[in-house]
Amino acid sequence: MAVLVVDGGEYQGTQVDMGGERLLIGRSIECDVILHDREVSSKHAQMVRRDKACWLQDLGSTNGTLVNGRKIVQQRLASGDEFQIGRYRLTFSETAEALAGQREASLAEVLRSLHTQLIEELNLKQLTATQMADASLRTKAMDVLERLLHQRRKEIPVQFDHAALKKSVIDAALGLGPLEDLLADDTVTEIMVNAPEKIYIERSGKLQLSTQKFLGKTEVLTAIERIVGPIGRRIDESSPMVDARLADGSRVNAIIPPLALDSPTVTIRKFPKRRMNIDNLLAFKALSDPMAAFLRLCAIFSRNTLISGGTGSGKTTLLNIISSFIPDGERIITIEDSAELSLPQDQVVRLETRPPNIEGKGAVTIRDLVRNALRMRPDRIVVGECRGAEALDMLQAMNTGHDGSLTTAHANTPIDAVRRMEAMVLMSGMELPLKAVREMIASAVHIIVQISRFSDGTRKIVSIAEMLPMYEGDIRVQDLFVFNRTGINKEGKVLGNFSATGVIPLFVEELRQGGVEVDMSIFVPQASE
């Protein structure tokens, strides 16, 4: 169905559908579209449908009809054509869908043009990051933008939300563009910019395409530069990848062409504004009460714990929660690539790696920090993630009096996590026999916690396993708690229950023999929703 949008006078972007074969336009009350203007004739023009096309005919009006700036008698219309009748501007579209596309393209063009003008007038490209953060600059930019909008008011369709338009231009010129709103939205946990018009977000554990868009690839690159500039990082063709952190602690990864083939790409893992605790996990049904009690027991009584899971499964959040159970009075050293851990204890020293400088020198790795942490008289060492050779140093620390240390690794099952630790130790460059590596892991790691993200977006601890003594040269683990998946309901939610396996961990027996009271009911097999 053909659509006509009328702007001017009492019309504010009013949409008129051409339901029949003829649409009469003029000042007379007999017209389908009545235009109250003395320059408009009683029956000024008409749209007619003929040969599967729409035609605009001037009906001998006094002041004429202009299509795309030219006076016509009769003309076949195409989507996007604009015609002027008196003080009214009318835009034709062959379908409502085409009209939506025209409006979107028109808005994008207006935004790009205003953005360019604003940058030129304020000379923003010459300003430092500190100058860009000046609050007075935003006020000045708003004044300049108001003037630009007034100058170009006839170009901007009245149906556009001017307040939203101004915010988009200011955010793009002075801030991070569409990322500003997404970063301010507490329901968004992750932001992924695949292309200027393809910004995906994670909300409630599920990915969805955001309505937010960048003006173009240049604006994506500008946002990246504004993120990395204030912290002394750079990104260009010679250094096309960068990791950074926003002021609120959110973790950022960016990669640009030539490595990213289609567009500069940004991934932001947002830092939660409030610290998660075990009660939150229980409320989300990520584990059962007995499992929570056991994890607290492991932290208090210094069990070396490895948290295993896939990307985005919640390993760091769980690491933060378990670490918060460590008793006050113990000296804790945390080591991360990008600082995300936030522990409530008094004696916490936070260490963070450093990338190489422009000359490729000065890098400080997790392995360097683990080695240094051993000289800092730690009671516990918490490493955000073991990904390589630092696994050897972490295992040595666990084996040399730093019981109760914790780390995470990427793996899909507890035994996979053990195999991954083996591989990482072998990456260290030390020529150790496999048997010696396995003996080191078996004696260092006490508990493996496996966490998974399911298809419905929920995250659950699917296994808590205990490391057993080696048998015939191989490592063994046994489940203490498991999540038994039973199906999916009509809403797509994963169904299942948590249960203890009935196995009593070896260290619990040692605690009891030492006179420590342990609630043994947590190990009794009993399904929990």
BELTAFEN-V192461 format. One record per backbone hydrogen bond with DSSP energy under -1.0 kcal/mol. CO is the residue of the C=O (numbers start at 0). NH is the residue of the N-H. If there is no record, write none. Layout:
<<CO/NH> <CO/NH>>
This chain:
<<1/17> <2/92> <3/15> <4/90> <5/13> <6/88> <7/10> <10/7> <13/5> <15/3> <16/18> <20/48> <22/46> <23/31> <23/32> <24/43> <24/44> <25/34> <27/30> <32/25> <34/36> <36/39> <40/26> <41/27> <43/58> <44/24> <45/56> <46/22> <47/54> <49/52> <52/49> <53/76> <54/47> <55/74> <56/45> <64/71> <65/83> <66/69> <69/66> <72/57> <74/55> <77/80> <80/91> <81/67> <82/89> <83/65> <84/87> <87/84> <88/6> <89/82> <90/4> <91/79> <92/2> <94/98> <95/99> <96/100> <97/101> <98/102> <99/103> <100/104> <101/105> <102/106> <103/107> <104/108> <105/109> <106/110> <107/111> <108/112> <109/113> <110/114> <111/115> <112/116> <113/117> <114/118> <115/119> <116/120> <117/121> <118/123> <122/125> <123/126> <127/131> <128/132> <130/133> <133/136> <134/138> <135/139> <136/140> <137/141> <138/142> <139/143> <140/144> <141/145> <142/146> <143/147> <144/148> <145/149> <146/150> <147/151> <149/152> <151/154> <156/159> <160/164> <161/165> <162/166> <163/167> <164/168> <165/169> <166/170> <167/171> <168/172> <169/173> <170/174> <170/176> <175/178> <176/179> <177/181> <178/182> <179/183> <184/187> <188/269> <189/201> <190/267> <191/199> <192/265> <194/197> <195/213> <197/193> <197/194> <198/209> <199/191> <200/207> <201/188> <202/205> <205/202> <207/200> <215/219> <216/220> <217/221> <218/222> <219/223> <220/224> <221/225> <222/226> <223/227> <224/228> <227/232> <228/231> <238/235> <239/255> <241/253> <243/251> <245/248> <249/245> <250/268> <251/243> <252/266> <253/241> <254/264> <255/258> <255/259> <264/254> <265/192> <266/252> <267/190> <268/250> <276/280> <277/281> <278/282> <279/283> <280/285> <281/284> <285/460> <287/291> <288/292> <289/293> <290/294> <291/295> <292/296> <293/297> <294/298> <295/299> <296/300> <297/302> <298/301> <303/445> <303/446> <304/406> <305/448> <306/408> <307/450> <309/312> <313/317> <314/318> <315/319> <316/320> <317/321> <318/322> <319/323> <321/324> <322/325> <326/329> <330/378> <330/379> <331/348> <332/381> <333/350> <334/383> <335/352> <345/347> <346/331> <348/333> <350/335> <353/363> <356/359> <360/356> <363/353> <364/368> <365/369> <366/370> <367/371> <368/372> <369/373> <371/374> <372/375> <379/332> <380/405> <381/334> <387/390> <388/391> <389/393> <390/394> <391/395> <392/396> <393/397> <394/398> <396/399> <396/401> <404/304> <405/382> <406/306> <407/385> <408/308> <412/416> <413/417> <414/418> <415/419> <416/420> <417/421> <418/422> <419/423> <420/424> <421/425> <422/426> <424/427> <429/431> <432/436> <433/437> <434/438> <435/439> <436/440> <437/441> <438/442> <439/443> <440/444> <445/466> <446/305> <447/464> <448/307> <449/461> <449/462> <451/459> <453/456> <457/453> <459/451> <461/482> <462/449> <463/479> <463/480> <464/447> <465/477> <470/473> <473/470> <475/467> <477/465> <479/500> <480/463> <481/498> <483/496> <486/494> <488/491> <492/488> <494/485> <494/486> <496/483> <497/527> <498/481> <504/508> <505/509> <506/510> <507/511> <508/512> <509/513> <510/515> <511/514> <517/519> <518/521> <519/522> <520/523> <527/497>>
